[in-house]
Amino acid sequence: MVYYKARILSAVRAFAVGLFVAGTIVGAKAGPNDEGDKALAAQNYDRAMVLYRQAADRNDPWGQVNVGKMYENGQGVATNPKLAAVWYAKAAGQGNDWAQNSLGSLYENGSGVPKDLAKAAALYKKSAAKGNNWALYNLARFQADGIGMAVSPAESLKNFRKAAELGNSWAQYTLGDKYATGTGVSPSYPIAIAWYKKAADQGNAWSQFKLAQFYEKGTGVVQNDATAAKLYKASADQGNHLAQASYGLALETGKGLKRWNKAEAVRYYKLAVANPGAPAWVMQRLTALDGAQPKPTAN
């Protein structure tokens, strides 16, 4: 499964951070928090930080969460995960589920606090009990692999499903994988495709890539090269190196496109091989097309 890999976790954390600071969390926020959201949307980070701090200093848990995110992101202040943890802890102590999830993430990654998977698990569990979709997803990951707690496949599947039903794209992607491979569930391409589509519609790059493969091969859907190419491009443009390779091939051959485009094929191949995980054939195609051979970058 892909969900536990470091690069995926980094993407998940980055997306969760964006949810907070973009002011899209549903919660009881008023006054300085609302004005802070407006300032943040206008990329006036200094003003946003001032306003969030006003709320936080009044012991408003949402203000504390927002100040923590500003410190974690380095927006309006220098990046400081230690201070982020301090502010998250204040809000988490008041029962704020988003603070509990964010603090759990810091403990999971050892960012600003000593790495402690048991503490991370406990915080995810508290947040998940309140219905937080990211905490449900994170708790499901831990239960699947026995991270900071005992392995519990049944509970893991249940929590992945809860998170997915609440709209978490990574949980939807994970369920898609499970149904595609028959991992812990009866295999079902139609159900896998349904979950991949939900996640892909939210811009989840890995779901877009997996869905593209289904359309390219005609697995569980009517074969459609044009749809596959469109999905490969959507995923590739988000940095998915496997999608970059596949879309490069589509550009080279014209498969699913109105015409082939050698220059663009080379460009996408170069993007793909910059990642050590790129398929070996991509470099072979670059050589055949007389493209330069960039050295893979380290993770």
C-alpha positions as semicolon CSV with decimal commas, in nm:
position;residue;x (nm);y (nm);z (nm)
1;M;0,000;0,000;0,000
2;V;0,115;0,352;-0,072
3;Y;-0,058;0,536;0,209
4;Y;0,217;0,486;0,468
5;K;0,509;0,596;0,253
6;A;0,696;0,905;0,366
7;R;0,633;1,104;0,051
8;I;0,260;1,043;0,084
9;L;0,260;1,140;0,451
10;S;0,439;1,461;0,362
11;A;0,174;1,537;0,105
12;V;-0,099;1,459;0,356
13;R;0,052;1,688;0,617
14;A;0,094;1,967;0,366
15;F;-0,267;1,934;0,255
16;A;-0,389;1,931;0,614
17;V;-0,187;2,244;0,685
18;G;-0,353;2,411;0,389
19;L;-0,696;2,321;0,522
20;F;-0,627;2,504;0,845
21;V;-0,471;2,821;0,722
22;A;-0,703;2,864;0,429
23;G;-0,986;2,915;0,677
24;T;-1,183;2,618;0,549
25;I;-1,216;2,437;0,878
26;V;-1,575;2,420;0,993
27;G;-1,587;2,549;1,347
28;A;-1,709;2,823;1,574
29;K;-1,479;3,107;1,477
30;A;-1,570;3,473;1,498
31;G;-1,410;3,816;1,519
32;P;-1,031;3,813;1,486
33;N;-1,031;3,461;1,343
34;D;-1,265;3,558;1,061
35;E;-1,067;3,871;0,986
36;G;-0,748;3,668;1,004
37;D;-0,889;3,428;0,745
38;K;-0,960;3,721;0,513
39;A;-0,608;3,855;0,557
40;L;-0,465;3,511;0,494
41;A;-0,669;3,470;0,176
42;A;-0,522;3,802;0,060
43;Q;-0,173;3,666;0,147
44;N;-0,132;3,938;0,409
45;Y;0,038;3,699;0,647
46;D;0,162;3,959;0,895
47;R;-0,190;4,094;0,941
48;A;-0,334;3,744;0,966
49;M;-0,086;3,653;1,239
50;V;-0,171;3,964;1,440
51;L;-0,541;3,884;1,424
52;Y;-0,502;3,515;1,504
53;R;-0,279;3,605;1,797
54;Q;-0,549;3,838;1,931
55;A;-0,791;3,547;1,936
56;A;-0,533;3,307;2,079
57;D;-0,444;3,545;2,362
58;R;-0,812;3,541;2,460
59;N;-0,777;3,164;2,501
60;D;-0,981;3,103;2,186
61;P;-0,886;2,748;2,076
62;W;-0,935;2,828;1,706
63;G;-0,706;3,126;1,740
64;Q;-0,450;2,899;1,905
65;V;-0,482;2,646;1,623
66;N;-0,435;2,918;1,363
67;V;-0,132;3,064;1,540
68;G;0,014;2,714;1,557
69;K;-0,035;2,668;1,184
70;M;0,126;3,003;1,110
71;Y;0,433;2,895;1,306
72;E;0,435;2,554;1,139
73;N;0,409;2,711;0,792
74;G;0,632;3,011;0,856
75;Q;0,363;3,257;0,748
76;G;0,384;3,598;0,913
77;V;0,654;3,459;1,142
78;A;0,968;3,249;1,110
79;T;0,899;2,876;1,086
80;N;0,909;2,738;1,439
81;P;0,764;2,390;1,496
82;K;0,838;2,412;1,868
83;L;0,611;2,714;1,905
84;A;0,358;2,546;1,677
85;A;0,351;2,255;1,921
86;V;0,303;2,492;2,216
87;W;-0,001;2,655;2,058
88;Y;-0,147;2,326;1,939
89;A;-0,111;2,189;2,291
90;K;-0,306;2,485;2,432
91;A;-0,595;2,425;2,192
92;A;-0,575;2,046;2,223
93;G;-0,604;2,085;2,600
94;Q;-0,937;2,257;2,537
95;G;-1,054;1,963;2,329
96;N;-1,004;2,113;1,982
97;D;-0,996;1,817;1,744
98;W;-0,789;1,991;1,475
99;A;-0,527;2,086;1,731
100;Q;-0,516;1,728;1,856
101;N;-0,464;1,601;1,503
102;S;-0,194;1,858;1,425
103;L;-0,011;1,793;1,750
104;G;-0,031;1,422;1,677
105;S;0,131;1,486;1,340
106;L;0,418;1,672;1,507
107;Y;0,473;1,382;1,747
108;E;0,455;1,133;1,460
109;N;0,724;1,317;1,266
110;G;0,933;1,443;1,559
111;S;0,886;1,800;1,444
112;G;0,918;2,053;1,727
113;V;0,873;1,776;1,983
114;P;1,052;1,445;2,048
115;K;0,919;1,174;1,819
116;D;0,664;0,972;2,013
117;L;0,438;0,742;1,815
118;A;0,235;0,638;2,119
119;K;0,151;1,002;2,192
120;A;0,070;1,059;1,826
121;A;-0,164;0,760;1,830
122;A;-0,338;0,881;2,146
123;L;-0,391;1,228;2,000
124;Y;-0,521;1,092;1,670
125;K;-0,761;0,871;1,865
126;K;-0,896;1,167;2,067
127;S;-0,945;1,374;1,754
128;A;-1,097;1,085;1,560
129;A;-1,352;1,030;1,836
130;K;-1,484;1,377;1,753
131;G;-1,523;1,282;1,386
132;N;-1,217;1,462;1,249
133;N;-1,162;1,312;0,903
134;W;-0,785;1,361;0,902
135;A;-0,750;1,207;1,246
136;L;-0,964;0,912;1,136
137;Y;-0,733;0,866;0,838
138;N;-0,420;0,895;1,051
139;L;-0,558;0,659;1,314
140;A;-0,646;0,409;1,043
141;R;-0,287;0,421;0,914
142;F;-0,154;0,352;1,261
143;Q;-0,400;0,067;1,317
144;A;-0,314;-0,087;0,981
145;D;0,057;-0,112;1,053
146;G;0,064;-0,123;1,434
147;I;0,227;0,219;1,467
148;G;0,215;0,332;1,829
149;M;-0,057;0,076;1,899
150;A;-0,157;-0,282;1,828
151;V;-0,233;-0,387;1,472
152;S;-0,608;-0,386;1,411
153;P;-0,706;-0,448;1,047
154;A;-1,080;-0,441;1,117
155;E;-1,066;-0,110;1,307
156;S;-0,832;0,031;1,046
157;L;-1,071;-0,049;0,763
158;K;-1,363;0,094;0,959
159;N;-1,179;0,421;1,019
160;F;-1,055;0,449;0,661
161;R;-1,417;0,413;0,554
162;K;-1,537;0,675;0,803
163;A;-1,272;0,921;0,686
164;A;-1,352;0,848;0,322
165;E;-1,723;0,903;0,376
166;L;-1,638;1,238;0,538
167;G;-1,459;1,335;0,218
168;N;-1,094;1,265;0,300
169;S;-0,931;1,207;-0,039
170;W;-0,642;0,999;0,098
171;A;-0,882;0,766;0,276
172;Q;-1,081;0,741;-0,047
173;Y;-0,761;0,660;-0,236
174;T;-0,670;0,396;0,021
175;L;-1,010;0,229;-0,005
176;G;-0,971;0,235;-0,382
177;D;-0,643;0,048;-0,344
178;K;-0,794;-0,203;-0,104
179;Y;-1,083;-0,288;-0,336
180;A;-0,854;-0,296;-0,640
181;T;-0,622;-0,547;-0,475
182;G;-0,865;-0,729;-0,245
183;T;-0,671;-0,626;0,065
184;G;-0,894;-0,688;0,366
185;V;-1,206;-0,672;0,147
186;S;-1,353;-0,869;-0,141
187;P;-1,194;-0,736;-0,461
188;S;-1,423;-0,515;-0,667
189;Y;-1,312;-0,298;-0,955
190;P;-1,641;-0,102;-0,962
191;I;-1,607;-0,009;-0,594
192;A;-1,235;0,067;-0,634
193;I;-1,309;0,294;-0,930
194;A;-1,587;0,470;-0,740
195;W;-1,349;0,559;-0,455
196;Y;-1,066;0,657;-0,691
197;K;-1,309;0,887;-0,875
198;K;-1,418;1,058;-0,553
199;A;-1,056;1,125;-0,460
200;A;-0,952;1,221;-0,814
201;D;-1,235;1,473;-0,829
202;Q;-1,076;1,640;-0,526
203;G;-0,742;1,659;-0,705
204;N;-0,575;1,361;-0,539
205;A;-0,279;1,294;-0,769
206;W;-0,236;0,925;-0,687
207;S;-0,603;0,854;-0,745
208;Q;-0,584;1,035;-1,076
209;F;-0,289;0,817;-1,172
210;K;-0,458;0,491;-1,068
211;L;-0,780;0,588;-1,243
212;A;-0,584;0,673;-1,558
213;Q;-0,437;0,322;-1,557
214;F;-0,786;0,172;-1,537
215;Y;-0,903;0,377;-1,835
216;E;-0,589;0,301;-2,035
217;K;-0,628;-0,073;-1,983
218;G;-1,008;-0,082;-1,983
219;T;-1,011;-0,241;-1,638
220;G;-1,356;-0,209;-1,485
221;V;-1,442;0,076;-1,722
222;V;-1,483;0,128;-2,094
223;Q;-1,132;0,170;-2,235
224;N;-1,066;0,537;-2,314
225;D;-0,720;0,666;-2,406
226;A;-0,831;1,029;-2,407
227;T;-0,962;1,009;-2,050
228;A;-0,646;0,825;-1,944
229;A;-0,425;1,095;-2,096
230;K;-0,625;1,369;-1,927
231;L;-0,592;1,202;-1,588
232;Y;-0,221;1,129;-1,635
233;K;-0,165;1,498;-1,710
234;A;-0,364;1,611;-1,406
235;S;-0,157;1,384;-1,184
236;A;0,172;1,465;-1,358
237;D;0,121;1,837;-1,317
238;Q;0,100;1,781;-0,942
239;G;0,443;1,618;-0,945
240;N;0,354;1,248;-0,959
241;H;0,661;1,100;-1,129
242;L;0,485;0,785;-1,249
243;A;0,215;0,996;-1,412
244;Q;0,484;1,218;-1,564
245;A;0,635;0,910;-1,725
246;S;0,299;0,786;-1,853
247;Y;0,195;1,125;-1,984
248;G;0,533;1,163;-2,150
249;L;0,468;0,838;-2,335
250;A;0,124;0,961;-2,441
251;L;0,284;1,277;-2,576
252;E;0,552;1,080;-2,758
253;T;0,303;0,846;-2,925
254;G;-0,001;1,073;-2,944
255;K;-0,205;0,807;-2,764
256;G;-0,524;0,967;-2,633
257;L;-0,419;1,306;-2,769
258;K;-0,491;1,489;-3,092
259;R;-0,126;1,467;-3,195
260;W;0,213;1,370;-3,061
261;N;0,452;1,633;-2,921
262;K;0,818;1,533;-2,893
263;A;0,931;1,845;-2,708
264;E;0,663;1,808;-2,442
265;A;0,732;1,436;-2,415
266;V;1,097;1,511;-2,340
267;R;0,995;1,771;-2,082
268;Y;0,772;1,529;-1,892
269;Y;1,029;1,250;-1,916
270;K;1,288;1,483;-1,764
271;L;1,051;1,566;-1,480
272;A;0,997;1,195;-1,420
273;V;1,363;1,090;-1,417
274;A;1,446;1,366;-1,169
275;N;1,288;1,126;-0,919
276;P;1,488;0,813;-0,823
277;G;1,167;0,608;-0,839
278;A;1,109;0,670;-1,210
279;P;1,077;0,358;-1,429
280;A;1,399;0,261;-1,611
281;W;1,229;0,280;-1,951
282;V;1,186;0,656;-1,917
283;M;1,560;0,715;-1,945
284;Q;1,567;0,485;-2,246
285;R;1,299;0,694;-2,415
286;L;1,488;1,012;-2,334
287;T;1,799;0,869;-2,495
288;A;1,601;0,766;-2,802
289;L;1,457;1,116;-2,832
290;D;1,800;1,275;-2,782
291;G;1,682;1,437;-2,461
292;A;1,932;1,539;-2,196
293;Q;1,969;1,295;-1,911
294;P;1,936;1,484;-1,581
295;K;2,070;1,320;-1,269
296;P;1,801;1,196;-1,029
297;T;1,765;1,414;-0,721
298;A;1,788;1,269;-0,373
299;N;1,474;1,234;-0,164
